[in-house]
Amino acid sequence: MSTLDFKEGLALALELEGGKSDVPGDRGGRTAYGITQVTYNTWKKELGHDVWNITPQEVEDIYHKRYWMGAGCDRLPGRLAVSHFIAAIHCGVSPANEFLEDSSWAESAEECRVFAYLSLYRAFLQRLSERPNQQKFLKGWMNRINKTYRTVTQ
């Protein structure tokens, strides 16, 4: 895949995020396909809708508007765009934008920039795993980054 876009990014996000979860200690809380209950409440503009009842169209719309467009992935080259999209979903748009800014020194070659970007994302998660009750998520987080790297560099 030399030209990656939202469609490929969404497929990867759904693969990485899985289905429904409500894991004790997970800061995201109750989640469906990577969409947290809090994000869903904001999207619906009201409380009382269970994220576990989210429709596939709502999932796609939230990912496109809040993360793909919200993080500016549409203005990035494909491989970097998908890497940035995955980080924005997982860590939030603001931290992902910091990874983007801090990796800008590697702009001359997209593959170098992707590697630098994902290295910053990895370091962020390693620091996060030092918090109480977060260590148990580190292996899964590293698998997520490794899968993202394999997908965008194939």
Backbone as CSV, one residue per row, in Angstrom:
resi,resn,N_x,N_y,N_z,CA_x,CA_y,CA_z,C_x,C_y,C_z
1,MET,0.836,-1.182,0.000,0.000,0.000,0.000,0.883,1.249,0.000
2,SER,1.057,1.843,-1.128,1.880,3.048,-1.157,1.043,4.294,-0.910
3,THR,-0.227,4.274,-1.293,-1.085,5.416,-1.036,-2.184,4.989,-0.080
4,LEU,-2.008,5.330,1.153,-2.984,4.982,2.176,-3.913,6.171,2.392
5,ASP,-5.171,5.866,2.710,-6.129,6.929,2.950,-7.035,6.543,4.121
6,PHE,-8.112,7.294,4.302,-9.008,7.042,5.422,-9.547,5.619,5.423
7,LYS,-9.888,5.104,4.266,-10.457,3.752,4.181,-9.503,2.718,4.787
8,GLU,-8.230,2.780,4.405,-7.244,1.836,4.965,-6.985,2.120,6.444
9,GLY,-6.970,3.401,6.801,-6.789,3.763,8.207,-7.923,3.250,9.070
10,LEU,-9.145,3.374,8.576,-10.305,2.890,9.319,-10.242,1.374,9.487
11,ALA,-9.893,0.656,8.431,-9.784,-0.805,8.524,-8.756,-1.197,9.582
12,LEU,-7.614,-0.517,9.595,-6.586,-0.811,10.596,-7.091,-0.460,11.994
13,ALA,-7.727,0.685,12.141,-8.239,1.096,13.456,-9.224,0.073,14.004
14,LEU,-10.140,-0.385,13.163,-11.129,-1.358,13.630,-10.481,-2.686,13.990
15,GLU,-9.450,-3.069,13.247,-8.721,-4.291,13.586,-8.010,-4.143,14.936
16,LEU,-7.376,-3.003,15.147,-6.642,-2.774,16.388,-7.559,-2.601,17.595
17,GLU,-8.679,-1.937,17.382,-9.569,-1.615,18.495,-10.449,-2.776,18.917
18,GLY,-10.721,-3.703,18.002,-11.549,-4.843,18.358,-12.998,-4.445,18.531
19,GLY,-13.702,-5.170,19.354,-15.140,-4.952,19.537,-15.462,-4.119,20.748
20,LYS,-16.192,-4.699,21.659,-16.667,-4.002,22.851,-15.811,-4.403,24.043
21,SER,-15.526,-3.420,24.899,-14.748,-3.737,26.095,-15.117,-2.801,27.243
22,ASP,-14.866,-3.296,28.419,-15.052,-2.517,29.647,-14.087,-3.113,30.669
23,VAL,-12.798,-2.863,30.452,-11.736,-3.478,31.242,-11.438,-2.631,32.475
24,PRO,-11.467,-3.233,33.664,-11.107,-2.482,34.862,-9.694,-1.893,34.734
25,GLY,-9.561,-0.638,35.074,-8.268,0.035,35.006,-7.999,0.727,33.682
26,ASP,-8.789,0.409,32.648,-8.610,1.060,31.352,-9.184,2.465,31.453
27,ARG,-8.333,3.456,31.213,-8.747,4.852,31.353,-9.841,5.235,30.360
28,GLY,-9.996,4.484,29.284,-11.054,4.765,28.315,-12.430,4.353,28.795
29,GLY,-12.472,3.411,29.748,-13.751,2.940,30.262,-14.505,2.105,29.243
30,ARG,-15.809,2.159,29.324,-16.680,1.394,28.431,-16.468,1.878,27.001
31,THR,-16.161,0.924,26.104,-15.740,1.259,24.745,-16.336,0.268,23.750
32,ALA,-16.649,0.776,22.556,-17.083,-0.084,21.448,-16.312,0.337,20.207
33,TYR,-15.542,-0.595,19.659,-14.771,-0.370,18.424,-13.830,0.831,18.553
34,GLY,-13.326,1.051,19.771,-12.407,2.149,20.024,-13.070,3.468,20.368
35,ILE,-14.385,3.516,20.351,-15.121,4.736,20.690,-15.526,4.633,22.160
36,THR,-15.076,5.573,22.984,-15.415,5.534,24.408,-16.826,6.060,24.643
37,GLN,-17.359,5.728,25.789,-18.690,6.220,26.158,-18.702,7.745,26.183
38,VAL,-17.652,8.359,26.714,-17.574,9.818,26.785,-17.587,10.432,25.377
39,THR,-16.805,9.861,24.463,-16.784,10.351,23.081,-18.160,10.202,22.438
40,TYR,-18.807,9.081,22.680,-20.132,8.843,22.106,-21.159,9.828,22.655
41,ASN,-21.109,10.089,23.964,-22.017,11.078,24.562,-21.832,12.440,23.906
42,THR,-20.581,12.830,23.688,-20.279,14.114,23.050,-20.812,14.126,21.623
43,TRP,-20.618,13.024,20.908,-21.080,12.926,19.521,-22.611,13.034,19.450
44,LYS,-23.291,12.336,20.347,-24.758,12.326,20.342,-25.330,13.614,20.942
45,LYS,-24.473,14.364,21.644,-24.849,15.627,22.297,-25.877,15.432,23.413
46,GLU,-25.865,14.253,23.979,-26.746,13.972,25.108,-26.302,12.677,25.780
47,LEU,-26.715,12.505,27.011,-26.418,11.292,27.758,-27.520,10.261,27.520
48,GLY,-27.267,9.049,27.955,-28.300,8.022,27.916,-28.215,7.060,26.746
49,HIS,-27.262,7.254,25.845,-27.076,6.318,24.745,-25.883,5.436,25.079
50,ASP,-26.078,4.144,25.109,-25.002,3.212,25.430,-24.102,3.021,24.208
51,VAL,-22.810,3.254,24.381,-21.855,3.119,23.283,-21.871,1.711,22.690
52,TRP,-22.269,0.737,23.454,-22.319,-0.626,22.929,-23.423,-0.791,21.878
53,ASN,-24.291,0.211,21.735,-25.340,0.185,20.713,-24.976,1.056,19.507
54,ILE,-23.751,1.510,19.425,-23.304,2.373,18.327,-23.443,1.637,16.991
55,THR,-23.814,2.366,15.953,-23.956,1.756,14.632,-22.631,1.833,13.869
56,PRO,-22.427,0.955,12.894,-21.213,1.044,12.079,-21.048,2.413,11.404
57,GLN,-22.149,3.022,10.975,-22.059,4.338,10.344,-21.604,5.401,11.338
58,GLU,-22.094,5.322,12.580,-21.654,6.271,13.605,-20.167,6.098,13.895
59,VAL,-19.714,4.842,13.963,-18.288,4.584,14.188,-17.470,5.249,13.087
60,GLU,-17.842,5.015,11.840,-17.108,5.594,10.715,-17.158,7.126,10.745
61,ASP,-18.327,7.686,11.030,-18.468,9.146,11.065,-17.622,9.773,12.164
62,ILE,-17.627,9.161,13.340,-16.818,9.680,14.456,-15.337,9.600,14.104
63,TYR,-14.897,8.453,13.605,-13.489,8.315,13.244,-13.085,9.320,12.169
64,HIS,-13.950,9.528,11.194,-13.597,10.446,10.109,-13.544,11.897,10.600
65,LYS,-14.601,12.334,11.249,-14.664,13.750,11.641,-13.741,14.076,12.807
66,ARG,-13.824,13.294,13.867,-13.095,13.632,15.099,-11.597,13.334,15.010
67,TYR,-11.233,12.240,14.333,-9.832,11.826,14.340,-9.128,12.046,13.006
68,TRP,-9.711,11.605,11.888,-9.035,11.789,10.596,-8.950,13.274,10.245
69,MET,-10.092,13.939,10.217,-10.119,15.364,9.880,-9.635,16.207,11.063
70,GLY,-10.063,15.833,12.259,-9.705,16.590,13.464,-8.216,16.645,13.726
71,ALA,-7.489,15.606,13.334,-6.031,15.566,13.528,-5.286,16.043,12.280
72,GLY,-6.024,16.374,11.223,-5.381,16.862,10.001,-4.738,15.783,9.164
73,CYS,-5.205,14.556,9.305,-4.628,13.443,8.546,-4.808,13.633,7.040
74,ASP,-5.849,14.354,6.661,-6.128,14.595,5.243,-5.057,15.460,4.575
75,ARG,-4.217,16.110,5.365,-3.168,16.971,4.818,-1.785,16.320,4.860
76,LEU,-1.737,15.044,5.217,-0.462,14.341,5.364,-0.318,13.270,4.292
77,PRO,0.935,12.900,3.973,1.127,11.766,3.059,0.573,10.487,3.707
78,GLY,0.134,9.545,2.887,-0.598,8.365,3.317,-0.067,7.584,4.493
79,ARG,1.191,7.213,4.459,1.742,6.386,5.548,1.773,7.138,6.869
80,LEU,2.164,8.393,6.789,2.184,9.221,7.993,0.755,9.514,8.450
81,ALA,-0.150,9.735,7.499,-1.547,10.018,7.834,-2.157,8.877,8.645
82,VAL,-1.945,7.647,8.203,-2.528,6.498,8.904,-1.865,6.319,10.279
83,SER,-0.566,6.497,10.366,0.122,6.409,11.663,-0.423,7.454,12.631
84,HIS,-0.596,8.670,12.131,-1.111,9.780,12.943,-2.558,9.512,13.372
85,PHE,-3.359,8.977,12.477,-4.749,8.630,12.761,-4.834,7.618,13.904
86,ILE,-4.027,6.571,13.824,-4.046,5.530,14.863,-3.628,6.113,16.214
87,ALA,-2.607,6.943,16.230,-2.164,7.561,17.487,-3.211,8.528,18.028
88,ALA,-3.864,9.284,17.146,-4.890,10.232,17.588,-6.051,9.499,18.253
89,ILE,-6.437,8.362,17.697,-7.510,7.560,18.289,-7.071,7.048,19.661
90,HIS,-5.873,6.539,19.743,-5.400,5.871,20.950,-5.010,6.830,22.063
91,CYS,-4.325,7.915,21.715,-3.776,8.821,22.730,-4.521,10.149,22.814
92,GLY,-5.279,10.472,21.777,-5.920,11.776,21.691,-5.244,12.616,20.618
93,VAL,-5.986,13.559,20.077,-5.470,14.389,18.988,-4.307,15.259,19.454
94,SER,-4.402,15.817,20.643,-3.348,16.716,21.122,-1.993,16.019,21.268
95,PRO,-1.900,14.880,21.978,-0.610,14.191,22.041,-0.126,13.754,20.657
96,ALA,-1.040,13.284,19.807,-0.650,12.861,18.452,-0.064,14.035,17.671
97,ASN,-0.654,15.210,17.840,-0.111,16.393,17.164,1.287,16.743,17.676
98,GLU,1.549,16.471,18.943,2.906,16.683,19.482,3.891,15.711,18.828
99,PHE,3.487,14.450,18.635,4.364,13.491,17.950,4.664,13.993,16.542
100,LEU,3.653,14.533,15.890,3.809,15.035,14.519,4.803,16.193,14.483
101,GLU,4.630,17.113,15.393,5.544,18.272,15.453,6.964,17.830,15.795
102,ASP,7.085,16.942,16.774,8.418,16.513,17.221,9.128,15.610,16.222
103,SER,8.395,15.069,15.256,9.029,14.229,14.226,9.301,15.015,12.945
104,SER,9.026,16.294,12.957,9.134,17.094,11.731,10.567,17.207,11.220
105,TRP,11.546,16.949,12.058,12.948,16.995,11.613,13.216,15.955,10.534
106,ALA,12.391,14.919,10.461,12.605,13.823,9.509,11.753,13.974,8.250
107,GLU,11.325,15.184,7.943,10.390,15.391,6.833,10.915,15.017,5.453
108,SER,12.204,14.934,5.273,12.733,14.704,3.922,12.341,13.350,3.329
109,ALA,12.111,12.368,4.140,11.715,11.045,3.640,10.550,10.545,4.492
110,GLU,9.443,10.242,3.838,8.250,9.838,4.578,8.500,8.627,5.466
111,GLU,9.238,7.648,4.968,9.489,6.454,5.770,10.278,6.781,7.038
112,CYS,11.226,7.702,6.941,11.988,8.143,8.126,11.069,8.874,9.104
113,ARG,10.193,9.699,8.562,9.268,10.451,9.422,8.313,9.501,10.137
114,VAL,7.817,8.498,9.433,6.924,7.516,10.054,7.651,6.803,11.194
115,PHE,8.893,6.401,10.961,9.662,5.718,11.999,9.855,6.640,13.205
116,ALA,10.225,7.897,12.961,10.417,8.861,14.050,9.098,9.078,14.800
117,TYR,8.022,9.232,14.048,6.707,9.463,14.639,6.307,8.294,15.555
118,LEU,6.400,7.086,15.024,6.003,5.918,15.809,6.929,5.694,17.002
119,SER,8.178,6.100,16.898,9.098,6.015,18.037,8.658,6.950,19.158
120,LEU,8.199,8.136,18.803,7.689,9.081,19.808,6.402,8.564,20.445
121,TYR,5.547,7.984,19.640,4.301,7.369,20.123,4.636,6.243,21.104
122,ARG,5.610,5.409,20.731,6.043,4.299,21.593,6.570,4.820,22.935
123,ALA,7.421,5.829,22.899,7.993,6.395,24.127,6.902,6.976,25.027
124,PHE,5.920,7.630,24.429,4.791,8.182,25.181,4.065,7.069,25.941
125,LEU,3.791,5.972,25.262,3.082,4.855,25.899,3.937,4.163,26.948
126,GLN,5.230,4.086,26.722,6.109,3.498,27.731,6.101,4.343,29.006
127,ARG,6.103,5.668,28.851,6.003,6.546,30.030,4.644,6.378,30.705
128,LEU,3.584,6.276,29.922,2.241,6.106,30.459,2.128,4.804,31.248
129,SER,2.832,3.778,30.800,2.755,2.472,31.471,3.419,2.482,32.845
130,GLU,4.132,3.543,33.170,4.751,3.650,34.494,3.735,4.034,35.573
131,ARG,2.565,4.469,35.164,1.508,4.826,36.114,0.909,3.556,36.709
132,PRO,0.430,3.651,37.943,-0.207,2.491,38.563,-1.355,1.965,37.692
133,ASN,-1.473,0.683,37.613,-2.533,-0.019,36.885,-2.450,0.106,35.364
134,GLN,-1.393,0.681,34.815,-1.280,0.822,33.362,-0.266,-0.145,32.755
135,GLN,0.616,-0.700,33.566,1.654,-1.617,33.082,1.050,-2.801,32.331
136,LYS,-0.114,-3.262,32.788,-0.738,-4.433,32.175,-1.147,-4.195,30.720
137,PHE,-1.215,-2.938,30.286,-1.617,-2.625,28.918,-0.438,-2.465,27.960
138,LEU,0.787,-2.398,28.500,1.953,-2.072,27.677,2.166,-3.036,26.513
139,LYS,2.078,-4.328,26.754,2.317,-5.301,25.680,1.329,-5.083,24.529
140,GLY,0.073,-4.893,24.843,-0.937,-4.640,23.811,-0.667,-3.335,23.067
141,TRP,-0.236,-2.315,23.792,0.083,-1.035,23.153,1.252,-1.179,22.178
142,MET,2.263,-1.932,22.586,3.422,-2.131,21.710,3.028,-2.955,20.476
143,ASN,2.154,-3.940,20.678,1.648,-4.716,19.535,0.902,-3.810,18.556
144,ARG,0.160,-2.851,19.070,-0.578,-1.902,18.241,0.391,-1.079,17.378
145,ILE,1.445,-0.596,17.985,2.428,0.199,17.229,3.140,-0.669,16.202
146,ASN,3.517,-1.880,16.591,4.190,-2.781,15.651,3.296,-3.107,14.458
147,LYS,2.017,-3.356,14.710,1.066,-3.649,13.632,0.895,-2.427,12.727
148,THR,0.833,-1.256,13.314,0.718,-0.025,12.523,1.941,0.122,11.631
149,TYR,3.122,-0.074,12.190,4.358,0.063,11.398,4.370,-0.943,10.239
150,ARG,4.033,-2.201,10.542,4.014,-3.223,9.474,3.021,-2.852,8.377
151,THR,1.864,-2.353,8.768,0.816,-2.009,7.795,1.242,-0.853,6.912
152,VAL,1.814,0.181,7.491,2.126,1.373,6.690,3.424,1.252,5.893
153,THR,4.231,0.243,6.209,5.493,0.102,5.464,5.502,-1.065,4.496
154,GLN,4.424,-1.796,4.402,4.381,-2.938,3.486,4.215,-2.494,2.038
